[in-house]
Amino acid sequence: MIRKKILLLGDFSVGKTSLVKRYIDSTFDDKYLTTIGVKISKKHLSIKGVDCELLIWDVEGSTPSKKISLGYYRGASGAIFVSDLTRRETVEGLEAHKEIFLSENPDAKFVVAHNKSDMLSDIAKERMNVDENTFLTSAKNDENVEALFIRLMENMLS
Amino acid sequence: MSNKDEALDELKSILYEDENNVLDTLEDKIKVLDFKLNNKDEILSKIEPLFDEIILKKLQEKDSRSIEIYASHLAKIINKSAKQDLTELSQSLQKVVSPAIAKEIDENKDKMIDALYPIMGGMISKYVTQAIKEMMETINKKIEQGLSFDHVKRKAKSKLTGVSETELLLDDSIDARILSLFVIKKESSLLISEAHLDNEEIGDAHMVASMASAIKDFINDWIENSDAVNEVQLLSYGNATLYIESAGSVFIIAFLDAEPDHEQRIKINTFFASIVKKYATFFQAFDGDDSASEVLTLSMEMEDYIYASQPTAKDKKKNPAKYIVIFLAVLLLGYGLYLFDGWYTQYTLEKTVLSQTTETIEISKQDGHLILEGQVASTDVIYEIEKIMKRHSKESIVNYLTVPTTYLDARFKNVTNLGKDSLGSLQKRLASLEQNFEQTLSSLQKKIVRLEGQLEGSKAYVDKVLKNTTNEITELKEEKLVLKKVLEVKNEIFSKLDKTFASEEYYNKDNHSLDFRTLTLFATGDTVYKSKAIVKLTTVFEKYLAILVEYKEYVNSIIIEGHSDSSGTEEENIVLSEKRAIGVKDYVEKLKVVKDYHMQTYIKAVGYGSSKDVVINGIEDKEASRRIEITFSLENEKILNKLGEIIND
């Protein structure tokens, strides 16, 4: 069994916790997220016959008054950066999250989830510029959630 | 010396002045060199720097032979130097060693900690022990001022037994039990290995390890913010305690059922130091793959340690003499107090059981064991009472509690009924599944038969269509060949006609016909041809016919077309033109050449009236309109024309 620590990062209310709830096998209570700023969940999956387990650190979005412990970032093999497509500033804010994450884990892999895609029209979705590591996700409609995690695990194993 | 010699010498000195000066300089230099060669100090001052350079170079190149030689001498030198002046040696080494260690720690922090932890851990433990001693002395002083009942009891015990109150305090506290051990990679918070007491396994250990790391990071952040320097080491919640020891690339967590005392912490630290020393390289390389054999061996080692560290009855009685003295002392103090204390404990426990389970039981003490007696409602209550006893008393329990036979009967019946119900339900389910399976199988077989029939029908139809199509293609190919031949014949006839009638006045090259418009064959309105003119027509026609008979088998008809001018009505003109054509036809049918080749049936007469009159510059040439044209048609000409278009395409 290969285990990897991954982080879920993004601004407040972009849907990180909802995204993870769609996918995980087991998790701690939500109160940990509000108390210490992180909630850990677990997901078992098999990639090309290799048994893997993701330990998903759902990290609370930081604010000027509440900084998140850098200890949470350390030793992560990957990250999912989450934005809310209906709030432009959360998409622009991803770069800052990436910068902090990669400064602690320069060799780590990451994927991007533009969440709440169910709020967008099909035309607007087509206009979005996405690459192979960027996904339009909807926790509400269970759209691309599993594909997102699988792609990250594949990247970490490559 | 004669004057002559003197003069010669003087001359020489003048001539060799420069050379003599050079010789003097050289002589001086030789003297200096001679001095330097024979002076030991001078030689050493020159050679020593060279030796230094050579030695430095050899050491930098890590020349094994040089290092071997210097090492043996270096040890002797240091030893000798230490005997002579230890302080100076220490100061000298400190200047070199301290920056080197500082640099190494800065660059390879985790490795240095892994290497130093087994030593430093012990040193720290000694330091902590000393600190504890000092702290205990302070506690003793505080105790002196205390007035609690336990304090009075302990003080009496101390006076009677001669054992210090501090020792009595420590004896009262029993070692906390280690329930689980976790080794966690510090950087990634991934669990490397775990070990537990039986029945104390932690569900989702990997998530718990990660969460424990997160909580530790969270508290450490708070500690740093509050300007303290230590890392969190002890976390307690209710009866559970986490003892966390950080060492190099890992931290190790001991899950205990109470706070460990300092002595126990030292023991745990010593064990931690031993595993960090043994597995340091493995810990540093761990990347989340737990298939390595070290994970299992480490787990087994930790499990062995957990079991070995459990407090036993033997441990508790490791000083029997002390217990005898205490017992005698207590006996002397008063048997009544002893009984009261025992009764009070049992009473408290009975009351706790009653309040939490509503069951009344009897608790007595015998041979150091708590004896439980009485009847309770169910076995679940018995388990609950045992838990209560373990929480409130550290003494071993002998359980004589019983449950009513009616309860056991009811439970047995319940279990039997459940089994029967489950069996009946399973049998029904099985029968239903079998029936479903048979139905599905039958349906599938029918479907297969139907599909096979459809497949056969489809195959026959496809074969038929294929055969028809093949025949049609063959027929079309044959027709195409025939038509192609006809086309070739037509072109051949045209070619011969064009060649034969190249200079013929009455030949129209455009449509390969004979056009007698310039031959005045009929007078206006007359249907009788002029004799001279018909002879001329005959001559040309015979030549025309001679070519056509060569291709008789392809010729459909030879058409004699009659045309009139536009004078009069068109009905009259049609009749007139037809009569003219028939007149010519009748004439030519009688020709010898026509008869010889049996061409009579081929010759047709058609009257066109004035529909094809000759108009030049918008004015009708009436004489030319009154004309006879002779042309021919071939078999399949319509198809031929169409085919010609296709082939040309």
Chai-1 contact restraints between the chains, C-beta under 6 A:
chainA,res_idxA,chainB,res_idxB,connection_type,confidence,min_distance_angstrom,max_distance_angstrom,comment,restraint_id
A,M1,B,D290,contact,1.0,0.0,6.0,A-B,restraint_1
A,I2,B,G288,contact,1.0,0.0,6.0,A-B,restraint_2
A,I2,B,D289,contact,1.0,0.0,6.0,A-B,restraint_3
A,R3,B,L190,contact,1.0,0.0,6.0,A-B,restraint_4
A,R3,B,G288,contact,1.0,0.0,6.0,A-B,restraint_5
A,K4,B,G288,contact,1.0,0.0,6.0,A-B,restraint_6
A,K5,B,S188,contact,1.0,0.0,6.0,A-B,restraint_7
A,S26,B,D204,contact,1.0,0.0,6.0,A-B,restraint_8
A,F28,B,M211,contact,1.0,0.0,6.0,A-B,restraint_9
A,I36,B,F218,contact,1.0,0.0,6.0,A-B,restraint_10
A,V38,B,A214,contact,1.0,0.0,6.0,A-B,restraint_11
A,I40,B,M207,contact,1.0,0.0,6.0,A-B,restraint_12
A,I40,B,S210,contact,1.0,0.0,6.0,A-B,restraint_13
A,I40,B,M211,contact,1.0,0.0,6.0,A-B,restraint_14
A,K42,B,M207,contact,1.0,0.0,6.0,A-B,restraint_15
A,L55,B,S210,contact,1.0,0.0,6.0,A-B,restraint_16
A,S69,B,D217,contact,1.0,0.0,6.0,A-B,restraint_17
A,S69,B,F218,contact,1.0,0.0,6.0,A-B,restraint_18
A,S69,B,D221,contact,1.0,0.0,6.0,A-B,restraint_19
A,G71,B,D217,contact,1.0,0.0,6.0,A-B,restraint_20
A,R74,B,E187,contact,1.0,0.0,6.0,A-B,restraint_21
A,G75,B,E187,contact,1.0,0.0,6.0,A-B,restraint_22
A,G75,B,S188,contact,1.0,0.0,6.0,A-B,restraint_23
